[in-house]
Amino acid sequence: MNRTDWWVYVIRAANGALYTGITTDLERRLKEHRAGARGARFFRTSHAQRLVYSEATRDRSSASRREAAIKRLTRAEKLRLVASAASRRRSRHP
């Protein structure tokens, strides 16, 4: 993927809640969420802890559709998505 790729991401908040969003720059967006100034209102009550899932998409439209699909998942389904991505990372990097 290249610099202009769009990403769908999930961040775990300090209270365990999961936040889903889209961006073109994962590192910048996570810093914004943690800083609070330009981050999502979601993190005003419980700070962003860490990025737990990310998925590259080809354009903003694809990212928005995937974000909506993830947001429709139940919490249990989101946790399975996060766990499956983590296990794939571990199997690629033993």
N, C-alpha and C positions, 0 to 999 in steps of 0.2 A: 504494500500500500504506500501511497505517497503523502506528501505534506497536506494536501487538500482533502484527504479522506475524512469522513465523518465517523464518529465513534458513538456507540451506545454504551452507557456505563451504569454500574450500580455501586453506590457508596453505602457503607454501614455507618450509622450514627452511633453516638455514645450509648444511647438507650436501646440499641439493637435494631432499630427501625432501618428499613432499606429504602434508599432514594434512587430513582432511575432518571437519567437525563441523557442529553446528546451534546456533543461538542466536536470541534476540530482539533482541540489540543487538551489531552487528558491531564497532563501535569499542571498546566495553567488553571484549568477548571477546578481541580482538586484544591489547589492553593487558594483560589477564590472562595470556594465553599468553606474552607478552614478559616480564612481571614474574616469572613462574614460581610465585608463591605459589598462585594459584588456577587456573593454566593446566594443560593436559593433561600427563600424565607423559611423553608422546611428546617434548616439547620439553626434557626434562632433559639429553639428550645432544647436541642440536643446536638452538640457539635459533630461535624463530620470526622469520622475516625480513619477509615481507610477505604481505598478502592478495592472492591471484592470481585468485580466482574467487568470486562470490557470486550467489545466486539466491533470490529471495523466494518463499515458499510461503504458502498460506492458513492453515495450522494446523500444530501440532506433529507430528501423524500424517503429513501430507504431507511435512514436512521430514525426518522419520525415514526414510520410504520412499525419498526421493530420496537421502539420505545413504547408505543401504545400497546403492542402485543405483550411486552414484559409487564407493563403496568396492570394489565388485565389478569395476570397470573395470581394465584393465591400466594400467601406468604410461604407455604410449604413448597409450592412449585418453584418460587424464586430461590429458596434455599437449595433446592435440588439443582437448579441451573448453576448457581454459584459453586456448589460442591463438585459438579461434573466438570466445570471449567478448571477448578483447582486440581482435580485429579488428572486431567489432560496435561496441565503444566508440569505436574510432578513426573508423569510418565515420559515427557519429552526431555526433562532435565533431572535425571536421577542423582 
